Amino acid sequence: MTTTQPIPAAPHAWRSSLGYAAWAAALVATTGSLYFSEVMRLPPCTLCWYQRIAMYPLVLILGIGIATSDARARLYALPFAITGWVIAAYHNLLYYKIIPEGFTTCTSGVSCTSRQLEWLGFITIPLLSLTAFTLLLVLLALSKPQSTEVHHASQTQLS
């Protein structure tokens, strides 16, 4: 009677699924921002719009990268995630009054420092955005892109 031994997983095999987690995080953040503005009728401030401009394309970039097994999708996504993180960090510094409001770009529409939502006394929309971009950067940094040799080998076999 023979017993079968489980095949051990390759070291760091979990890193190949982090691209999916990054895509899911971008999708949740995009859906959440649309929920706040379209369902809850909370108007986005100027900095929120800039953060949306950085977040929304990530859903498509990462989704297409996953669908096409493009190892470079992470490189395409990083500039958007870094830019969004910088804007979100700046927004939080303004919101929590670490930077004076004189440095703000929010001159029209709703103020970038107005409290529209606050869960548990500290979770705000700017903090949610900063958390989402931080999570995305961590996931993108840790994710293991598909090896280009494997990708080229699979393309050659298809030809």
N, C-alpha and C positions, 0 to 999 in steps of 0.2 A: 504494500500500500504506500503510495507516494503522497506526500503532503506538498501543497503548493505554498510557496513563500510569497508574501506580497512584495511587489517591486518597489524598492525605495524611491521616493520622489527625488528629483534632481535638487541640488542645493539651490535655494532661493527661487524655487518654482512659483511661489506665491507672487513674485514680482511681475510675472507676465499678466496677472489679472488686475493689476493696479490701473492700467489704462481704462478698463471698464469702470472701475471705481471713480476715476477722474471724470469720465464722461457722465456718470450718474450724478456726481456732485455738481457738475455744471448744469445738468438738466434740472436738478432740484432747485438750484439757485435761480435759474432763469424762470422756472415755473413759480417759485416763491415771489420773485419781484413782480411778475405779472399779476399774481394773486393780490399783492398789496395794492397795486395801482388800479387794476380793473375790477376787482371784486370788492375790496375794502375801500376803494376810492381814496387812497392816500396818494396825493400828487408827489411825484419824485422831484427832488431838488436838482440843481445843476450837476453837483458831484455824483449824485445817484445816476443821472443820465450817462455821465462819462463811464461809470462803473458798469452800467448795462452794455455800453458799446464794447467794453472789454470782455464781458461775460458771455453775451449771446452767441458770438461766433464760435466760442469754444465748444458748444454743443455740436455744431456742424463739423468743425475741424476734427475733434476727437472721434465723433461718430463715423465720419468718412475714413479716418485713419484706421479705425477698428475694422470697418467693413472691407477695406482694401488691403489690410495688413501692411500699411505703410509705416515703416520704422521711423520715418522722419516726422510723423504727425506730432510727436512730442516737441520737436524743434519748432514746428509751426505754432504750437499752442503756447509755448513759453513766453514769447513777447507779449501776448495778450494777458496772460496770467500775471506777469511781473508788472505790467502797466496798471492793471486793475488793482493789484495789491498796493502799489505806491499811492494811487488815488484813494483807496479805501483807508490806508494808514493816515494819510493827510486829513481825510474826512473825520476820522475818529479823533485826531488831535484837535480839530476844530470843535467837534461836537462836545468833547469833554473839557473844553476850554483850556487846553494846554497851550494852544496857539491862539493869540488874540484874533477876534473876528475881523480886524482890519486887513488881514491877509487872505480873506475869503474871496472866492470867485462867484459866490452866490449873490448876485446883485438883482436878479429878476426872478419872479416866481416865489415858491416857498423857500424859506430860509434853510440853509444846510445844517443849522443847529437847532431847529425846532423839534420838539419831542412829539412825534406822531404815534409812536408805539414803544412800549416798554414792558417787557415780560420779566417777571420775578424781580423787578426793581433795577435790573441792569442790562438786560438783553434788548438791544436796540437795533434798528435797521442798519445803521453804519457798522455795528459790531457783527451782525450776521454776515454782511458783505465781506468784512475783513476776515472773518472765520472761513468763509467759503473760498476766498482767494488763497488764504494760507493753506487750507486743506488741498486745494488744487496744486499749489506749488510743491507741497510735500509729496503728493501722489505722483506728480510728473517727474520729480527728482528721483524718486525711488523706483519708478516703473522701469522695467527692462524692455527695451524695444526689441522687436523681432530681428534676429540676425539677418543682415543683408545677404549673407551667403545662402542661408536657408531660403530666403525669399527668392533669390536669383535661381537657386536650384529648382524650386517648385515651378518657377516661370519657364525654365528650360524644359522641364518634363512635360509641361502643358503644350509646348510648341511642337 
